[in-house]
């Protein structure tokens, strides 16, 4: 079985490791091909150009904002905003609207807000320069205010001579801002991946084997587990064959599964049960044959001298012509004792002869219920109950021999009840499948468990009287009918005999 386990484990290992290198090289090749497709000079150049283009557009956007701011600060109409603090002239708003969403704030020389104008809702612009307005009041040249604003805004500063200064806040288009940021991020990611390309390949290799090695170990563990699962029942079967070969016909393998291995175990157990049953039958027949031969010899050896002995004793009594009355009386008593014992021996010889001969059965259609009813009439006891199955059909059996079987069982039961002091007998009939069932049970003294296996053996008896041939003859008759007889008994509670007979075709009798 170790060889089978080894083969199973090696097979699983082979199945596990065989695709390792092909899969590894295939995936690695795909990874390298993907890297080559994604990380090449064309892609890098395109991303670089897109980044530079985004930066150039942003620079032009800031330059345009600064130019408009300078133009507004140099326009004479600005003086009107500071002097009269009136509405922002339309000409300034026209320049402002060229930038899209923008806001123009007018501050005096102290950094105090004088007026505002916007091409969008004022609330959409954050307070970008509340912390930088005072320092800006000292500036004297136009420039971009880089320290304020967010990723969506650009702010330009321009001084207004002898009045103050203006701040122009311009919101970049959202689509432009998002696309520019996306180009920058992708370009940065590309450079990062390109820099770590070698490490990516090594990381892939390590990850591949980090996943595959545990899978291989799991395959080995599963191989060991399933090999034991498969070979353990086979080891039990091998052990069972050795035990049976050594003579242990009661050995059975444990069946724990419902698969093919479990079916094999059940078949093995069934085979051993059948072989044991056949062996028991053969042994029983051999024993029966031996005992029948012994009975035949004993009957012959005992029968021959019985008549001469009886005649001799009778002649001794008849030929005595003396007058001694006491001696004559002694002769008569001895003659009577010898005659009684000879008669007992003749009864014994008849039992021996009957057991030795066991004549052929005479099969004929009969009713088992009628036979039971007839036997019941032989016993006037009130403690014998009958239960018949009216559906039991007539079938072929030896009426007289089965009658004798039931009489023997009833007589033994009555003796057992008498020994116990009380009890009842019940006889039932039934039909189960193709079998006629005759069940006898009593509540007598029962049979001890340690001798139940011997109860059907010839010359074995639990009673003080008798030769122990009754149940042996019963079993012989039932067996020759092609049936079986089973015993169930509990000492002190009673005994049950179950007889099953084929009620279809006439059984074949073994000679």
C-alpha positions in Angstrom: 0.0 0.0 0.0 3.0 2.3 0.5 3.7 2.0 -3.2 0.2 3.1 -4.1 0.4 6.0 -1.7 3.7 7.0 -3.2 2.3 6.8 -6.7 -0.7 8.9 -5.8 1.5 11.6 -4.2 3.9 11.6 -7.1 1.1 11.8 -9.6 -0.4 14.9 -7.8 3.0 16.5 -7.6 3.6 15.9 -11.3 0.2 17.4 -12.2 1.0 20.4 -9.9 4.5 21.1 -11.1 4.2 20.1 -14.8 2.5 23.3 -15.8 4.7 25.6 -13.6 7.4 26.5 -16.2 5.1 26.8 -19.2 2.7 29.0 -17.3 5.6 31.0 -15.8 7.2 31.7 -19.1 3.9 32.5 -20.7 2.8 35.0 -18.1 6.3 36.5 -17.9 6.3 36.9 -21.7 2.9 38.5 -21.6 4.2 40.9 -18.8 7.3 41.8 -20.8 5.2 42.3 -23.9 2.8 44.5 -22.0 5.7 46.5 -20.6 7.2 46.8 -24.1 3.8 48.0 -25.5 3.2 50.5 -22.6 6.7 51.7 -21.9 8.3 52.6 -25.2 9.7 55.8 -26.6 6.6 56.7 -28.5 4.4 56.6 -25.5 7.0 58.4 -23.4 7.4 61.1 -26.1 3.6 61.6 -26.4 3.3 62.0 -22.6 6.2 64.4 -22.5 4.7 66.4 -25.3 1.3 66.5 -23.6 2.9 67.6 -20.4 4.8 70.4 -22.1 1.8 71.4 -24.1 -0.2 71.7 -20.8 2.5 73.8 -19.3 2.7 76.0 -22.3 -1.1 76.5 -22.4 -1.1 77.3 -18.7 1.8 79.8 -19.2 -0.1 81.5 -22.0 -3.2 81.5 -19.9 -1.3 83.4 -17.1 0.3 85.7 -19.6 -3.1 86.6 -21.1 -4.5 87.3 -17.6 -1.5 89.5 -16.7 -1.9 91.4 -20.0 -5.6 92.1 -19.4 -4.8 93.2 -15.9 -2.2 95.6 -17.1 -4.5 97.0 -19.7 -7.3 97.6 -17.2 -4.9 99.3 -14.8 -3.6 101.6 -17.5 -7.1 102.5 -18.8 -8.1 106.1 -17.9 -11.6 104.9 -17.0 -10.1 103.3 -13.9 -9.7 106.8 -12.3 -13.5 107.2 -12.4 -13.8 104.1 -10.2 -11.5 105.5 -7.6 -12.7 109.2 -7.7 -16.5 108.7 -7.9 -16.6 105.1 -6.6 -19.2 104.6 -9.2 -20.0 101.5 -11.1 -17.3 99.8 -13.1 -17.4 101.2 -16.7 -18.7 99.0 -19.5 -15.3 99.2 -21.3 -13.6 97.5 -18.4 -16.2 94.8 -18.2 -15.7 94.1 -21.9 -12.0 93.4 -21.4 -12.8 91.3 -18.3 -15.3 89.2 -20.1 -12.7 88.2 -22.7 -11.1 86.0 -20.0 -14.3 84.0 -19.3 -15.1 83.6 -15.6 -13.1 86.4 -13.9 -13.4 88.9 -11.1 -11.7 92.3 -10.8 -11.1 94.0 -7.4 -10.1 97.6 -7.0 -8.0 98.5 -3.9 -6.7 101.9 -2.7 -3.2 102.6 -1.6 -3.9 101.3 1.9 -5.2 98.0 0.6 -8.8 98.7 1.3 -11.3 97.3 -1.2 -12.9 100.1 -3.3 -15.0 98.3 -5.9 -15.4 94.9 -7.6 -16.7 93.6 -10.9 -17.2 90.0 -12.0 -18.3 88.1 -15.1 -19.6 85.3 -12.8 -21.2 85.1 -9.4 -18.9 86.6 -6.8 -19.7 83.8 -4.5 -18.0 81.4 -6.8 -14.6 82.9 -6.1 -12.9 82.2 -2.8 -11.3 84.9 -0.7 -8.0 84.3 -2.3 -6.0 87.2 -1.2 -7.2 88.4 2.1 -3.8 87.7 3.7 -1.7 89.2 0.9 -3.5 92.4 0.1 -1.6 94.7 2.5 1.9 93.6 1.3 0.7 94.0 -2.3 0.0 97.8 -1.7 3.8 98.4 -1.7 4.4 96.7 -5.0 5.0 99.0 -8.1 5.1 96.5 -11.0 2.5 94.2 -12.5 3.1 90.5 -11.9 1.3 87.2 -11.2 0.4 86.5 -7.6 1.6 82.9 -7.3 1.1 82.6 -3.5 -2.7 82.7 -3.6 -5.4 80.9 -5.5 -5.8 77.3 -5.9 -5.3 74.8 -8.7 -8.3 76.3 -10.5 -7.4 80.0 -10.2 -4.7 82.4 -11.5 -4.3 85.9 -9.9 -2.6 88.9 -11.5 -1.5 92.2 -9.8 -1.1 95.6 -11.5 -0.6 99.0 -9.7 -2.8 102.0 -10.5 -0.7 105.2 -10.3 -1.7 107.6 -7.6 -4.8 105.5 -6.7 -4.0 102.0 -5.6 -3.9 98.6 -7.4 -6.1 96.0 -9.0 -6.3 92.2 -8.6 -7.7 90.1 -11.4 -8.8 86.6 -10.4 -9.4 84.3 -13.4 -10.9 80.7 -13.1 -9.4 78.3 -15.4 -11.8 76.0 -17.4 -12.5 72.9 -15.3 -12.1 70.5 -18.3 -8.7 72.0 -19.1 -7.5 71.8 -15.5 -8.6 68.2 -15.1 -7.0 67.1 -18.3 -3.8 68.9 -17.6 -3.6 67.3 -14.2 -4.3 63.9 -15.7 -1.6 64.2 -18.2 0.9 65.2 -15.5 -0.1 62.3 -13.2 0.1 59.8 -16.0 3.5 61.1 -17.1 4.8 60.9 -13.5 3.4 57.4 -13.1 5.0 56.3 -16.4 8.4 57.6 -15.3 8.0 55.8 -12.0 7.1 52.5 -13.6 9.8 52.8 -16.2 12.3 53.4 -13.4 11.1 50.3 -11.5 10.6 48.0 -14.5 13.3 45.6 -13.4 11.8 45.5 -9.9 8.3 44.9 -11.3 9.6 41.8 -13.2 11.3 40.5 -10.1 8.2 41.2 -8.0 6.1 39.3 -10.5 8.5 36.3 -10.2 8.4 36.4 -6.4 4.6 36.8 -6.4 4.2 33.9 -8.8 6.3 31.5 -6.8 4.8 32.9 -3.5 1.4 31.7 -4.8 2.5 28.5 -6.5 4.6 27.1 -3.7 1.7 27.0 -1.2 -0.5 25.5 -3.9 2.2 22.8 -4.4 2.4 22.1 -0.7 -1.4 21.9 -0.5 -1.3 19.4 -3.4 1.2 17.3 -1.4 -1.0 17.5 1.7 -4.1 16.6 -0.3 -2.2 13.8 -2.0 -1.2 12.3 1.4 -4.7 12.8 2.8 -6.5 11.2 -0.2 -3.9 8.4 -0.5 -4.5 7.4 3.1 -8.3 7.8 2.5 -8.0 5.4 -0.5 -5.5 2.9 0.8 -6.8 2.6 4.4 -9.8 0.6 3.3 -7.6 -1.5 1.0 -5.3 -2.2 3.9 -8.3 -3.3 5.9 -9.3 -5.6 3.1 -5.8 -7.0 2.9 -5.8 -7.5 6.7 -9.3 -9.2 6.4 -8.0 -11.7 3.8 -5.1 -12.6 6.1 -7.5 -13.0 9.1 -9.9 -15.1 7.1 -7.0 -17.2 5.7 -5.9 -17.7 9.3 -9.4 -19.1 10.1 -11.1 -16.0 11.6 -14.5 -16.2 9.8 -16.0 -13.6 12.0 -13.7 -10.8 10.8 -15.4 -7.9 9.1 -14.0 -4.7 7.6 -15.4 -1.4 8.7 -17.4 0.3 5.9 -17.4 4.1 6.4 -18.1 5.4 2.9 -20.7 5.0 0.2 -18.3 5.1 -2.7 -16.7 2.3 -4.7 -14.3 1.5 -1.8 -17.3 1.2 0.5 -19.1 -1.1 -2.0 -16.0 -3.3 -2.1 -15.9 -3.5 1.6 -19.6 -4.5 1.8 -19.0 -7.1 -0.9 -16.1 -8.5 1.1 -18.2 -8.7 4.2 -21.0 -10.3 2.3 -18.6 -12.8 0.7 -17.2 -13.8 4.1 -20.7 -14.1 5.6 -21.7 -16.4 2.7 -18.5 -18.4 2.9 -19.0 -18.8 6.7 -22.6 -19.9 6.2 -21.5 -22.4 3.6 -18.7 -23.6 5.7 -21.1 -24.0 8.7 -23.5 -25.9 6.5 -20.7 -28.2 5.3 -19.4 -28.8 8.8 -23.0 -29.4 10.0 -23.5 -31.9 7.2 -20.2 -33.6 8.0 -21.0 -33.8 11.7 -24.5 -35.1 10.9 -23.1 -37.7 8.6 -20.6 -38.8 11.2 -23.3 -38.9 13.9 -25.6 -40.8 11.7 -22.9 -43.4 11.0 -22.3 -43.7 14.8 -26.0 -44.0 15.4 -26.2 -46.7 12.8 -23.3 -48.7 14.3 -24.6 -48.3 17.8 -28.1 -49.3 16.8 -26.7 -52.4 15.1 -24.4 -53.3 17.9 -27.0 -52.8 20.6 -29.9 -54.4 18.8 -28.2 -57.7 18.0 -27.6 -59.0 21.6 -30.9 -57.7 23.0 -33.1 -60.6 22.0 -30.6 -63.3 23.2 -30.3 -61.5 26.5 -34.0 -61.3 26.9 -34.5 -65.0 25.9 -31.7 -66.1 28.2 -33.2 -64.4 31.2 -36.7 -65.7 30.4 -35.3 -69.3 30.1 -33.5 -68.9 33.5 -36.8 -68.0 35.0 -38.9 -70.7 33.2 -36.4 -73.5 33.7 -36.1 -73.1 37.5 -37.8 -76.1 39.0 -36.7 -75.7 42.6 -38.9 -74.9 45.6 -37.0 -71.9 46.9 -39.7 -69.2 46.7 -37.3 -66.4 47.6 -35.0 -67.4 44.8 -37.9 -67.7 42.4 -39.0 -64.2 43.5 -35.6 -62.9 42.8 -35.6 -64.5 39.4 -38.9 -62.8 38.6 -37.7 -59.4 39.8 -34.4 -59.7 37.9 -36.3 -60.8 34.8 -38.6 -57.9 35.1 -35.8 -55.4 35.5 -33.9 -56.9 32.6 -37.0 -56.8 30.4 -37.7 -53.1 31.3 -34.1 -52.1 30.5 -34.1 -54.1 27.3 -37.3 -52.3 26.3 -35.5 -49.0 27.0 -32.5 -50.1 25.0 -34.9 -51.0 22.1 -36.4 -47.5 22.3 -32.9 -46.1 22.2 -32.1 -48.3 19.2 -35.2 -47.1 17.4 -34.1 -43.5 17.9 -30.7 -44.3 16.7 -32.1 -46.1 13.7 -34.5 -43.3 12.9 -31.7 -40.7 13.1 -29.4 -42.8 11.0 -31.9 -43.5 8.3 -33.7 -40.1 7.9 -35.9 -41.4 5.0 -36.6 -39.2 1.9 -39.2 -36.5 2.3 -42.5 -36.9 0.7 -43.5 -33.5 -0.8 -47.2 -32.8 -1.4 -49.3 -29.6 -1.5 -50.5 -29.0 2.0 -51.8 -26.2 4.3 -49.3 -25.2 7.0 -52.1 -23.6 9.1 -54.0 -27.0 9.1 -50.9 -28.8 10.2 -50.4 -26.4 13.1 -54.0 -26.7 14.1 -53.8 -30.5 14.1 -50.7 -30.5 16.4 -52.5 -28.1 18.7 -55.3 -30.7 19.2 -52.8 -33.1 20.6 -52.3 -30.8 23.6 -55.3 -29.9 25.7 -53.3 -27.2 27.5 -54.8 -23.8 27.7 -51.5 -22.0 27.5 -50.9 -22.6 23.7 -52.1 -19.8 21.5 -52.3 -19.8 17.7 -52.1 -16.9 15.2 -52.6 -17.7 11.5 -52.0 -15.8 8.4 -55.0 -16.5 6.3 -53.1 -15.3 3.2 -50.6 -18.1 3.5 -51.2 -20.4 0.4 -50.8 -24.1 0.1 -47.3 -25.2 -0.9 -45.4 -28.4 -1.1 -43.8 -29.8 2.1 -43.7 -33.1 3.9 -46.7 -32.9 6.2 -45.7 -35.7 8.6 -42.1 -34.5 9.0 -43.1 -30.9 9.6 -45.7 -32.1 12.0 -43.0 -34.0 13.9 -40.8 -30.8 13.9 -43.6 -28.8 15.6 -44.4 -31.6 18.1 -40.7 -31.7 19.1 -40.6 -27.9 19.6 -43.9 -27.9 21.6 -42.8 -30.8 23.8 -39.5 -29.1 24.6 -41.4 -25.9 25.4 -43.8 -27.7 27.7 -40.8 -29.3 29.5 -39.2 -25.9 29.8 -42.4 -24.3 31.2 -42.7 -27.2 33.7 -39.2 -26.6 34.8 -39.8 -22.9 35.3 -43.2 -23.5 36.9 -45.3 -21.3 34.6 -45.4 -20.0 31.1 -47.2 -19.8 27.7 -46.6 -21.0 24.2 -47.5 -19.1 21.0 -47.3 -20.4 17.4 -47.8 -18.1 14.4 -47.6 -18.4 10.7 -46.9 -15.7 8.1 -45.8 -15.2 4.5 -42.8 -13.0 3.8 -41.8 -12.7 0.2 -41.4 -16.2 -1.2 -41.1 -17.7 2.3 -43.5 -19.3 4.7 -42.7 -18.4 8.3 -43.5 -20.7 11.2 -42.7 -19.1 14.5 -42.7 -20.9 17.8 -42.1 -19.0 21.1 -42.5 -19.9 24.8 -41.9 -18.1 28.1 -40.1 -21.0 29.7 -36.8 -21.2 31.4 -34.8 -20.3 28.2 -31.5 -21.5 27.0 -28.1 -20.2 28.4 -26.3 -18.1 25.8 -23.1 -20.1 26.1 -24.7 -23.3 24.8 -27.1 -21.9 22.2 -24.5 -22.6 19.4 -24.6 -26.3 20.3 -28.3 -26.8 20.7 -28.8 -28.3 17.2 -25.8 -30.7 17.6 -26.6 -34.4 17.9 -26.4 -36.0 21.4 -26.4 -32.6 23.0 -29.2 -32.0 25.5 -30.0 -29.7 28.4 -32.5 -32.2 29.8 -31.6 -35.1 32.1 -33.6 -37.5 29.9 -33.3 -38.1 26.2 -30.4 -38.6 23.8 -30.3 -35.0 22.4 -31.4 -36.0 18.9 -34.7 -34.1 18.8 -33.5 -30.7 17.7 -30.8 -32.3 15.5 -33.6 -34.1 13.7 -35.7 -30.9 13.6 -32.8 -29.0 11.9 -32.2 -31.9 9.5 -35.9 -31.9 8.4 -36.0 -28.1 8.0 -32.7 -28.1 6.0 -33.9 -30.9 3.7 -37.0 -28.7 3.0 -34.6 -26.0 1.8 -35.4 -23.8 4.7 -33.6 -22.3 7.8 -34.2 -22.4 11.5 -33.1 -19.6 13.8 -32.9 -19.6 17.6 -33.4 -16.6 19.9 -33.4 -17.3 23.7 -33.0 -15.4 26.9 -32.3 -17.4 30.0 -35.1 -17.1 32.4 -37.5 -15.4 29.9 -38.1 -17.8 27.1 -37.1 -19.2 23.7 -38.2 -18.5 20.1 -37.6 -20.7 17.1 -38.2 -19.2 13.6 -38.5 -21.5 10.7 -38.6 -20.2 7.1 -39.6 -22.5 4.3 -39.7 -21.9 0.5 -43.3 -21.8 -0.6 -42.8 -21.5 -4.3 -40.9 -24.4 -6.0 -40.1 -27.8 -4.6 -36.5 -27.6 -3.0 -33.7 -29.8 -4.2 -32.7 -32.3 -1.6 -29.0 -32.9 -1.1 -28.1 -36.6 -0.7 
